[in-house]
Amino acid sequence: MTLIKSISGIRGTIGGKPGDNLTPLDTVKFAAAYGIWLKEYSKKGTLKVVIGRDARLSGEMIQNLVVSTLIGLGIDVVDLDLSTTPTVEIAVPLENADGGIILTASHNPKEWNALKLLNEKGEFLDAEQGAKILKIAEKEDFEFSEVDDLGEVVRNDAYMDIHVDEVLQLSLVDAETIRKAKFKVVVDGVNSTGGIAIPKLLEALGVETVKLYCEPTGHFPHNPEPLKEHLGDLCKRVVDEKADFGLVVDPDVDRLAFIDNKGEMFGEEYTLVACADYVLGKTKGNTVSNLSSTRALRDITEKHGGTYTASAVGEVNVVAQMKASDAIIGGEGNGGIIYPESHYGRDSLVGTALFLMLMAERGGTVAELRAGYPSYFMSKKKIQLTPEIDVDAVLKRMEKKYKNEKISTVDGLKIDFPENWVHMRKSNTEPIIRIYTEAKSQDRADGLADRIIGEIENSIAV
């Protein structure tokens, strides 16, 4: 069991002892710290915060604790109940709220939950703001409101429909064009809120929708991270249904992956590549993804005459670089699409609509589309950490070993070889070192990852 406190929020497993896991006491303490910080940050007398959650089993309990804590601080709450991360992000500015909290552990298994914190723009807090909240939580210097000054709760169940309407209004989305294409799509909602939101969007676009695991029970039918090894049922269903493609989202609907018409992975990394290809074909501009994302986005961007820039891993870092680069689309290679015309947050509804537009206008099959993109293969592996491992020292030794290669230390250690690359970094959400590699074949990518893992393990053993 684990409790991870970071500048991006607090994440842990349910149950156990306070301070070691995400218990009710830890939840209240961290929600209170956010509320106290928000009062200092906003300098307003009356505050409003939007709350939403995915469907995981602990969600209602965590939701009740967070809402009650904010009320106890005199903060008004707009409670969206079952929602998605991007839905909460768009709701914050629409409600003229001062912040937001999304209750989700994203791709983590069902025993996990987390508080993901937003500012008044509906964007994730930066490192400095997150650090202040951690300090407030550590000091436990809380002062709650008296009875006449308690906050109030308003329930609003309409925001998934509002979110769909917002997507339909995007300048590069034309519902009639998609409707005429007569697509058939299989949706794996991993029994969370994507099973509600994505079918709503597809039905509004006239897409025949086959639902797989779309009941928001919180009992995830497979590992909720949308990787190939977890999606056998979806791949089979696409072929059985003779569908145009399949799609899967993670529990909070900010990661999106496609299955082609042959039942093969389109490639999680290529979600952003395809959406960017469509957007850049309509509007000249720049793109951003993180250091762990495929080189294919760089290739597509340059083909369209734009400039590609890499950021540190993490949505807040991608967004900051997008603003600095005036990027018109960006995101992360984990299937996260950030389209500023909508909002600065990863959004699977926006990504789905852009992909449908690309397919409707270009024609052909999804397998043919994938075959037309630069061919890169990625390996995503990890090393489990123990408390005695000094990750910084390990990465320093690797940096020294490969000092004659092109190196970036913006986020962990990335080594760019002529034909491939490897990125090593400590995860912000799990006690692991992530090892991402990319090469011109899967065997080469896997081989490079295994080689690096062996070198790291030997370094640790020394």
Secondary structure, DSSP 8 states (H G I E B T S, - for coil): --EEEETTEEEEEBSSSBTTBB-HHHHHHHHHHHHHHHHHHH--SS-EEEEEE-S-TTHHHHHHHHHHHHHHTT-EEEEEEE--HHHHHHHHHHTT-SEEEEE--TTS-TTEEEEEEE-TTS-B--HHHHHHHHHHHHHT------GGG---EEE---HHHHHHHHHHTSTT--HHHHHHHT-EEEEE-TTSTHHHHHHHHHHHTT-EEEEES-S--S--SS-SS--GGG-HHHHHHHHHTT-SEEEEE-TTS--EEEE-TTS-B--TTHHHHHHHHHHHHHS--EEEEETTS-THHHHHHHHTT--EEEE-SSHHHHHHHHHHHTEEEEEETTTEEEBTTTBSS--HHHHHHHHHHHHHHH-S-HHHHHHTS---EEEEEEEE--TT--HHHHHHHHHHHTTTSEEE-SSSEEEE-SS-EEEEEE-SSSSEEEEEEEESSHHHHHHHHHHHHHHHHHHHH-
